[in-house]
Amino acid sequence: MASATIYLTFFFLLPLFNQLTTAVDAALPAKPVTQINSNSVLVALLDSRYTELAELVEKALLLQTLEQAVALHNITIFAPRNEALERDLDPEFKRFLLEPRNLRSLQTLLLHHIVPTRLGVSRWPNETTRHDTLSDDPLHLSANLEFVKLVGSAEVVSVEDVVRTDGIIHGIGRLLIPKSVQQDFNTRRSLRAISAIKPEGAPEVDPRTNRLKKPAPPVPVGSAPVLPIYSAMAPGPSLAPAPAPGPGGPHHHFDGESQVKDFIQTLLHYGGYNEMADILVNLTNLATEMGKLVSEGYVLTVLAPNDEAMAKLTTDQLAEPGAPEKIMYYHILPEYQTEESMYNAVRRFGKIQYDTLHVPHKVVGEEADGSVKFGDGEETAYLFDPDIYIDGRISVQGIDGVLFPSPTETNTKKSTESVTTVDPVKVVPKSRRGKLMEVACRMIGFSTCR
């Protein structure tokens, strides 16, 4: 009984469903029948001398769209010459158009060159007029005082180059780029500029557990380096993974090279420290290493002897190989000290031992005559010109003498190398001004230094 009821209901509703389907089909617009003959303007474009444009049309998958446009309209195509697409077009912009993800931009660009109206010579406007294109961006046609026809900013170089019953092709001198495509290109280029991948080192394996080491936590801006400064001075490639984060430079990193150049220039302008500045200029490896250390986040304090102190250096003091570098490293402290900090420390604690870059020797500082005296042997120096240069990373303090490691440290080192020691004969050599700079220049290959 139920099946009979369903059958009768379907029998009476079937005519009503057929009428409804017919009404809907009549309301919908009929799709145009795209039958392109061999004399069509589209076929002429693909077989014309505008081969670069024809190739882009095929890559943009626009053949079916253009067939429907030709079936509905009598079109006008503004075809850029091949030279405009081969040599005159920006290579980066052309690469952008040919990327698969930018297919929509390429289609918009090509449809911008097609007007769904037949615009021959007789209908070319004398004043600037706006014409819609197959894209969302319109074109403006005009003619200048010399009756040269213009499409936007491009000159029409071949008027009515190809004429067919369903369209016309005009040759133009350059590619027409709509604003929407230009905006997409600028946005993509800006994103590519800021989307650089942060370099990371290769994963490290812990030899004790044979497991990957956990990456170190991010370092806050301006914090001290994790490794000691002596590890960063080890021979070979730098152990620091990247420049230390800091306020200096365009990328918020410390620019150690510029800071070293700045303090050397300050020494020259300050006066009385020309010998020290010349040594730092000629010993390029020393200045380079100081710049590298500051760039990696380390701080330095330079005890700079003045010119009178440098003039007292003797030939015997510079006879040992590498003596200029050792003397300079002995005057560099791997910490940031000012006159106030050093004076407060020696007043509170008496003698203070400062580490130096001349490992393992240290510099002793103590209070004397209301100032700070460095050295505890015969070779001592007083803080003479305080705070010549202080920028938070490099501190330069002027002293009135050249410092050497104490005799006790030197004798201890010699006793470990040999059992029998002989007391050295004390010789008073003749002093020569600027001898340290002359020896340094000969080591790097210069005959004289001026």
Beta strands, then each sheet from edge to edge (+ up, - down):
strand 1: 75-80
strand 2: 114-115
strand 3: 129-131
strand 4: 139-143
strand 5: 149-151
strand 6: 154-164
strand 7: 167-172
strand 8: 205-206
strand 9: 211-212
strand 10: 300-305
strand 11: 332-333
strand 12: 352-355
strand 13: 362-368
strand 14: 371-374
strand 15: 381-390
strand 16: 394-399
sheet 1: 2+ 1- 7- 6+ 5- 4+ 3-
sheet 2: 8+ 9-
sheet 3: 11+ 10- 16- 15+ 14- 13+ 12-
end
